[in-house]
Amino acid sequence: MEGFLGVKNSTLLPASPSSSLLADEVASICPLITPSPPTNDFINPLQEPTDTHFVSGLELATKLKDVSGSDEEKAESASSSSSALAEPACEQLLNHRNVHHYNGKNVEKEPGGASEKSQQLQLTFRNPPDNYFFMTWNWPLIRKISTWLFLSGLVAMVALVVAMISTLPQKCNPPTFWYQGNLLYEIFPASFYNGGQNMEGDFKGISMKADYIMELGARGVRLNSIFDSPNYPYDFENITSLTDIAPSLGTLKDFSSMVKHLNSRNISLILDLPIFPFVKKLVHKKMYDQKNESNSGPTMEFLRSERDEELDIIEESILYWISNGVEGFYFKGLEYLKDDPFLANSLRRWKKILGENRVIIVSEAFISSAPKSIINIILNNVDLVDVKLNLEKGVTEVSKQIGSLQNGTLFSKPGMPWIHWSLGNANSNRLANTLPYANATLGATLLQLMLPGTPCIFYGDEIGLQQIADTQGERQDIKHLHQLTMMPWQNQKLKVLPWIHGDGEVVGSFHQKELISKMVALRTQAPSIYMNSVYKEGVNKANAEVKYAGNQFLVIQRWYPRRNAYVVASNLGTERLSTDLSTLLYTGKVVIGPRTDSSPGTISFKDISLWPGESVVVVLN
């Protein structure tokens, strides 16, 4: 005790039998209840007091007793103190029944007559509650609910991922407009099908055969001519108006009903608009009225100036037919207006009226004869360029024709017009009469459907329809219309149209249509076939290549990055041909052709053999 309190003069402390015990208690308690000094106290310790007056343990206990709050607290404190003498200090702190309070009242010390106030100090140990509030919760139920919520959230996330995967497109094919790469079907309406009482075709007949057109796989229908003429359909090109319909075809109501039938089957309607014949007739009429032969040729500005209005006749007709459901136009005869100084501006105005999703078709002759000063304007406002494939000239000419187009302006850069491939039309001989071998229309159509661009089939070519035969020469005045023969229909009695007579029975090979429909379906699914070109590393290149052209045997390969490549092999000769193409191609699987009774199978290019007019479509391994 003396060492702990540092008492130098023992005579100042009164003798007490309990003084040594009280000093031991203070020595054991004070280090535990006193806050630990900060770290810097060990570095810079406080100076030791020089005052030799120390308070004994008995006096300190007496003063602590005097600063207690009340008489009850004093008694309790005295009782605790007396009992604490018999217990160690650590047990007193851990025993919750012994609580020491230091209320912080002023304690005066009078060494040398000076008074000091002690620092407030309070340390309390409270009795913890027997039960916390969360101990009464239903924890088994909480665990079940939490588990079910977790599992439900997990199932919901899995279902969301599955839904997202299921809604992803099955194929990631490059996008195109509806008129790019899809099949178009050209119809001469007076010769297609009759839906009324007369013997000529009409709009109702086309509506009734909309399912046939859809089964063929056509995405658009081109009507050659529907406009009124003095003697329609014999003089269908001698039109008198760009808005009046030939009465034998029906009314505007019938036309609108036909458009609805086609649109319900995802088929768009395109009209052939014979601009030059109409403009020429107007100019000739003006010249006749004024009796002035010095007038120059017809111009687009002439059409506008005659009316003294903002819109010319052609623009008004375009707006009129758009309002009736037409989705595009084939402007015929523009090659005769190539020197018109207002042509480029008019073409720009027409495209602005039509918009991006409607199509403008022009002929290859117009593109090739247009002045260089306006060719860029023309190409920027035209969507399809009609090109007739000259199969009757043989493999060499066909190969040159395809090569010149692929290496020309139309494939020079992206955004150029696509090619509109045709094998026949209202102004040319029938394909079945042009090719000198049987079953040729099937092979020729398969070859056409493998070319890059937009194919167009003239009605009846899909079934090998031949033109009217006039062996007796009774109708030489309509000899130029023999290709507009009536369309025969399966399981229906054939009838000869009264406006075009011929010898013999009109027949069609409807079994060919099934293979052509299959080829059209394959074309719509494979970018290798329907795409016009591939733009890669800054270069626009047609994704078609003539792999072999010789001895009337033509082989064309179609390809697209990261897709299967396809090959079409065609025999355009008159004899059976066998060729070894193993140095160019290996093996593949036959998907279409060469005959209607052919079955798919593996083919080797070591020895490929085809009969005249046959074509086979192969997907390469």
C-alpha positions, 0 to 999 in steps of 0.5 A, spaced: 500 500 500 505 504 501 508 503 495 502 504 491 500 511 494 507 513 495 506 515 502 512 518 505 510 520 512 507 515 515 505 519 521 500 523 518 496 517 516 491 515 522 492 508 524 486 503 523 486 496 523 482 496 516 487 501 512 491 496 509 485 492 506 482 499 504 488 501 500 488 494 497 481 495 494 483 501 491 489 499 488 485 493 485 479 497 482 482 504 480 486 501 474 480 497 471 475 503 472 479 509 469 480 510 462 486 508 458 491 514 457 492 516 450 498 513 447 502 520 447 501 519 455 507 514 454 511 518 450 510 525 454 508 522 461 505 527 466 510 530 471 510 527 478 507 532 483 511 535 488 506 536 493 508 531 499 501 532 501 497 525 499 490 523 501 490 516 504 485 511 502 481 512 508 480 519 506 478 518 499 473 513 501 470 517 506 469 523 500 466 518 495 461 516 500 460 524 502 458 525 494 453 520 493 446 522 491 441 520 497 441 517 503 438 511 500 444 511 495 449 512 501 446 506 505 447 502 498 453 504 497 456 503 504 453 496 504 456 495 497 463 497 499 463 493 505 461 487 501 466 489 496 471 488 501 470 481 501 470 480 493 475 481 488 475 487 484 474 483 477 468 479 480 465 486 483 465 488 476 462 482 472 457 482 478 451 486 475 448 487 482 454 491 484 454 498 480 458 503 482 456 510 480 460 517 480 455 522 480 460 527 478 459 532 484 464 537 485 470 534 490 474 540 493 481 539 495 485 544 499 492 543 499 495 549 501 488 553 501 486 552 494 480 548 491 479 544 485 473 541 481 474 534 479 472 531 472 465 528 471 466 520 470 460 515 470 460 508 468 454 504 468 453 496 467 445 495 465 441 489 466 440 486 459 433 484 457 431 477 458 428 477 451 429 481 445 424 483 440 426 479 434 426 473 439 419 472 438 418 472 431 416 466 427 423 464 424 421 457 421 415 461 417 420 466 415 425 461 413 420 458 408 418 464 405 425 466 404 426 460 401 420 460 396 421 467 394 429 465 392 426 460 388 421 464 385 426 469 383 430 464 380 425 461 376 423 467 374 430 469 371 430 462 368 423 464 364 425 471 362 432 468 359 428 462 356 423 467 353 428 472 350 432 466 347 425 464 344 424 470 341 430 471 338 430 471 330 432 464 328 436 466 322 440 473 322 439 474 314 441 481 312 435 486 311 432 488 304 426 491 301 420 487 299 422 488 291 430 486 292 431 479 291 424 477 291 420 474 285 416 478 281 410 476 277 408 479 270 401 479 268 397 481 262 391 482 265 386 480 259 389 473 258 390 471 265 383 469 268 376 471 267 372 472 273 365 474 270 361 472 264 365 475 258 371 471 255 377 476 257 381 476 263 379 481 268 381 484 275 376 479 278 380 473 275 386 476 278 383 476 285 380 469 284 387 466 282 391 470 288 392 463 292 396 461 285 400 467 285 402 466 293 403 459 292 408 460 286 412 465 291 411 471 288 412 478 292 409 482 287 405 482 281 406 487 275 400 488 270 402 490 263 397 495 261 390 496 264 389 503 261 383 505 256 385 504 249 380 505 242 381 497 241 383 494 248 386 489 248 389 489 241 392 496 241 393 496 249 399 500 248 395 506 244 393 509 251 388 515 252 389 516 259 394 514 265 388 514 270 382 511 266 381 503 266 379 499 260 372 497 261 373 490 259 377 489 265 373 492 270 371 498 275 376 502 280 372 498 285 374 491 282 381 494 282 381 496 289 378 489 291 384 486 287 389 490 291 386 487 297 386 480 295 393 481 293 395 485 299 392 480 304 397 475 301 403 479 302 403 481 295 404 488 292 402 491 286 406 494 280 403 498 274 407 498 267 406 506 266 407 507 258 410 514 259 413 515 252 407 513 248 402 517 252 407 524 252 408 522 244 400 522 243 400 529 247 405 532 243 402 530 236 396 532 238 398 539 240 402 540 233 396 538 229 392 543 233 397 548 232 399 546 225 406 547 227 411 542 224 417 545 227 415 543 234 421 539 238 420 533 241 416 531 247 419 534 254 417 533 261 416 541 262 411 541 256 406 536 260 407 542 266 406 548 262 400 545 258 396 545 265 399 551 268 399 547 274 405 545 279 404 538 278 404 535 271 400 529 268 404 524 270 405 526 277 398 526 278 397 519 275 402 517 280 399 520 286 392 517 284 394 510 283 398 510 290 392 512 293 389 506 290 394 501 293 399 501 288 406 500 290 411 501 284 411 503 277 415 501 271 416 507 267 416 505 260 419 509 254 424 513 258 430 511 253 426 515 248 426 521 252 433 521 254 435 528 251 430 531 255 433 537 259 428 536 264 428 528 265 433 528 271 429 533 275 422 529 273 425 523 275 427 526 282 420 529 283 417 522 282 421 518 287 420 523 292 413 522 291 413 515 291 418 514 297 423 509 299 419 503 300 416 504 293 419 501 287 421 505 280 423 500 274 426 502 268 429 499 262 437 497 261 436 501 254 435 507 258 441 506 263 445 505 257 443 511 253 442 516 258 447 522 258 453 522 263 451 528 265 445 526 269 446 518 270 448 519 277 441 522 278 438 517 275 441 511 278 440 515 285 432 515 284 431 508 280 430 502 284 430 496 279 433 496 272 430 491 267 435 486 264 432 481 259 437 475 259 438 472 252 439 465 253 437 463 246 444 466 244 448 461 247 452 460 253 458 464 251 453 470 250 450 469 256 456 469 260 459 475 257 452 479 258 452 477 266 460 479 266 459 485 263 453 487 268 457 485 274 463 489 272 459 495 270 456 501 274 450 497 277 455 493 281 460 499 282 458 501 289 453 500 295 446 503 293 446 502 286 439 499 283 438 492 283 437 488 276 430 486 274 432 479 271 426 477 265 426 471 260 420 474 257 415 479 257 409 482 253 413 484 247 417 478 246 416 471 244 415 466 249 420 462 252 418 455 250 418 457 243 425 461 243 429 455 246 430 449 241 429 443 246 423 440 250 423 442 258 427 448 257 423 453 261 424 449 267 432 449 266 432 456 264 427 459 270 432 455 275 438 459 272 434 465 272 432 464 279 440 463 281 442 470 278 443 476 283 438 481 283 430 480 283 427 475 278 421 476 274 417 471 271 412 472 265 405 469 266 405 462 263 413 461 263 413 457 270 408 452 266 412 452 259 406 455 256 407 456 248 404 462 244 398 461 239 400 458 233 397 460 227 398 455 221 393 458 216 395 465 217 388 468 218 390 473 223 396 476 221 394 483 224 395 480 231 401 476 229 405 480 234 400 479 240 401 471 239 405 471 246 399 473 249 396 467 249 391 465 254 393 462 261 391 455 262 388 452 268 389 445 271 383 441 271 379 446 268 376 446 261 380 450 256 377 456 252 380 460 247 379 468 248 375 471 242 380 476 241 386 472 239 385 465 235 390 460 234 390 453 232 391 447 237 390 446 244 393 450 249 397 446 255 401 447 260 406 443 265 404 444 272 408 439 275 414 444 273 411 449 278 412 445 284 420 445 283 420 453 281 416 454 287 421 450 291 426 454 288 423 461 290 422 458 297 430 456 297 432 463 294 428 467 300 431 463 305 438 463 303 442 470 302 447 467 298 442 466 293 437 472 294 443 478 295 445 482 290 452 483 292 457 483 298 460 489 300 467 488 304 473 492 305 471 498 301 469 494 295 462 492 292 462 485 289 457 481 286 456 475 290 456 471 283 461 468 279 461 464 272 465 458 274 465 454 267 462 456 261 464 452 255 460 447 250 453 450 251 455 448 259 454 453 264 456 453 271 454 459 276 456 459 283 453 463 289 456 465 295 455 469 301 460 470 308 459 464 313 453 461 309 453 455 304 455 456 297 450 454 292 451 452 284 447 452 278 449 447 272 445 448 266 445 445 259 443 450 254 445 446 248 441 441 244 445 434 246 446 431 252 453 433 255 457 430 261 463 435 264 468 434 269 468 440 274 473 436 279 478 441 278 473 447 280 468 444 285 468 437 289 461 434 291 455 437 294 447 435 295 442 436 289 436 441 292 433 442 286 432 439 279 434 437 274 427 434 272 421 434 276 421 426 278 429 427 280 430 426 288 435 429 292 442 426 293 449 427 293 452 429 286 460 429 284 463 434 279 467 429 277 462 427 272 456 431 271 451 429 266 445 433 264 440 433 258 438 439 253 435 444 257 436 441 264 439 445 270 441 442 277 441 446 283 447 444 288 449 446 295 456 445 296 459 441 302 
